[in-house]
Amino acid sequence: MDAVRVVAEPRRREILRLVWDTELSAGDIAERFDVTFGAVSQHLKVLRDSGLVTLRQDGKKRFYRADREAMGPLADYLQSMWAAKLDTLAELAEAAERAEEAGQPEIT
């Protein structure tokens, strides 16, 4: 499957974000979602088959990590997308803090 189609699915993008800088076990990843472990396992399989994550097995545990090199230019795009979302979140938090300090109603 084409890498762009793979990351078009929101849960897969979130999985990639989780394993971007750190290695996580399949169980640790699954705990962060409101779907079954089996559903997360299927997403991990798609990510692995497309070469977007690496798998390391240690006994019965499977550990995943984003493979940024294999992503090529897609890695830069994803990182800039996440940075833009964080910038927006920071701006909203700062606006809410300023409004609170000024005694204005909370911004939503």
C-alpha positions in Angstrom: 0.0 0.0 0.0 1.2 3.5 -0.8 2.7 5.3 2.2 0.4 8.4 1.7 -2.7 6.2 1.8 -1.4 4.4 4.9 -1.0 7.7 6.8 -4.3 9.0 5.6 -5.9 6.9 8.3 -5.9 9.0 11.6 -5.1 6.2 13.9 -2.1 5.2 11.9 -0.9 8.8 12.0 -1.3 8.8 15.8 0.6 5.5 16.1 3.4 7.0 14.1 3.4 10.1 16.3 3.6 7.8 19.4 6.6 5.9 18.1 8.3 8.8 16.3 11.0 9.4 19.0 10.7 6.3 21.1 10.1 2.6 20.8 6.9 1.3 22.3 5.4 -2.2 22.7 2.2 -3.1 20.9 0.5 -3.2 24.3 1.6 0.3 25.2 0.4 1.6 21.9 -2.9 -0.2 22.2 -3.6 1.2 25.7 -3.8 4.7 24.2 -6.7 3.9 21.8 -10.3 3.2 22.4 -10.4 0.3 20.1 -9.5 -3.4 20.6 -5.9 -4.6 20.7 -6.7 -6.5 17.5 -7.7 -3.3 15.7 -4.4 -1.6 16.7 -2.5 -4.8 15.7 -4.0 -4.5 12.2 -2.9 -0.9 12.0 0.6 -1.9 13.1 0.7 -4.6 10.5 -0.2 -2.1 7.7 2.5 0.3 9.0 5.0 -2.4 9.2 4.2 -3.8 5.7 4.5 -0.4 4.2 7.9 0.1 5.8 6.9 3.0 8.0 7.7 1.3 11.3 10.3 -1.2 12.3 9.6 -4.2 14.5 11.9 -5.6 17.2 10.8 -8.7 19.0 11.9 -9.4 22.6 10.5 -12.7 23.7 6.7 -12.4 23.3 6.8 -8.6 23.2 6.9 -6.7 20.0 8.3 -3.2 19.9 7.7 -0.6 17.2 9.5 2.5 16.2 8.9 4.9 13.2 11.4 4.4 10.4 12.0 8.0 9.3 14.6 7.1 6.8 12.3 4.8 5.0 9.6 7.5 4.9 11.8 9.9 2.9 10.0 13.3 2.4 6.9 12.0 4.1 8.8 12.2 7.4 9.4 15.9 7.0 5.7 16.5 6.1 4.4 14.6 9.1 6.8 16.3 11.5 5.8 19.8 10.2 2.1 18.8 10.4 2.5 17.8 14.1 4.5 20.9 14.8 1.8 23.1 13.3 -0.8 21.4 15.5 1.3 22.0 18.6 1.8 25.6 17.6 -2.0 26.1 17.3 -2.6 24.3 20.6 0.1 26.6 22.3 -1.6 29.7 20.8 -5.0 28.6 22.1 -3.6 27.9 25.6 -1.9 31.3 25.7 -5.0 33.1 24.6 -7.0 31.3 27.3 -4.5 32.2 29.9 -4.5 35.9 28.9 -8.3 35.9 28.9 -8.3 34.3 32.4 -5.9 36.9 33.7 -8.0 39.7 32.3 -11.1 38.2 33.9 -12.8 37.5 30.5 -14.8 34.4 29.8 -12.8 31.3 28.7 -12.1 30.9 25.0 -13.4 27.7 23.4 
